[in-house]
Amino acid sequence: MKIGLVLSGGAVRGLAHVGVLKALEEKGIKPDFVSGVSAGSIVGVFYCSGYTPKEMEEIALKTNFTTMIKPSLSKKAFFSLDSIEDFLKKYIHHKKLEELKIPFYVTVTNLNTANVDFFSEGDLIKIIKASCSIPVMFKPVKIGEYYYVDGGIMNNLPVEPLLDKTQYIIGSEVNPFLPEEKDFSNVISIGIRSFYLAVRSNIESRKNYCNLFIQPPDLVKIPLFATWKSKEAIDIGYNYTKNLLKDLNL
């Protein structure tokens, strides 16, 4: 039986995927195919290139992710993700997605065509960077003739690439939804809430394709860009998934 794993976006919350992977491997579950978007694309590319969940956790905890988000001089965005290129080059020694050890699909939003595109081949760093580029916050990334932004805007649980390749799909989604939010004190808080609303709508229509859907509720305690809570996010993902898998025979 072929197993597929889908890793959602969610900024710092995306580190919960590392804990999810750790719990899955302890249960003897290893995906044959992986699909990721935004933060999930970063975790996914590490895993598909051969890093163990333990190694990924060690890297995450010694990395200052705050330094990767720098003010942008461009009129197209508030911040720049250029530093993520150095981070990926330091640890990922593949240049093309198709060179990875596990087949990996990265989801992006095509600004020109208003479509969701799934990349499984091509420039690894450019594609991952595009998948993480939340509009307005970060600049779009040009690949070929098109401009791309965060795939999570239109599809934050990209099951589609795995539907005809796997018989069992595990969805790891890191954005449990608070039914009421009261803090709209600045443009960032308004933008984040709007992002959650968009993400929620496109997840609901896709989670039914998952044979196992993992969404740790305690992740509501982790703000999107709370980089100091990396360890907490990983532990939440691990503990929730480990408990969920207790009685699962796969």
Salt bridges, closest charged atoms under 4 A:
GLU57 OE2 - LYS231 NZ 2.77
ASP82 OD1 - LYS129 NZ 2.75
GLU85 OE2 - LYS129 NZ 2.83
GLU160 OE2 - ARG206 NE 2.75
ASP164 OD1 - LYS165 NZ 3.15
GLU204 OE1 - LYS207 NZ 3.53
GLU232 OE1 - LYS229 NZ 3.32
ASP235 OD1 - LYS231 NZ 3.31
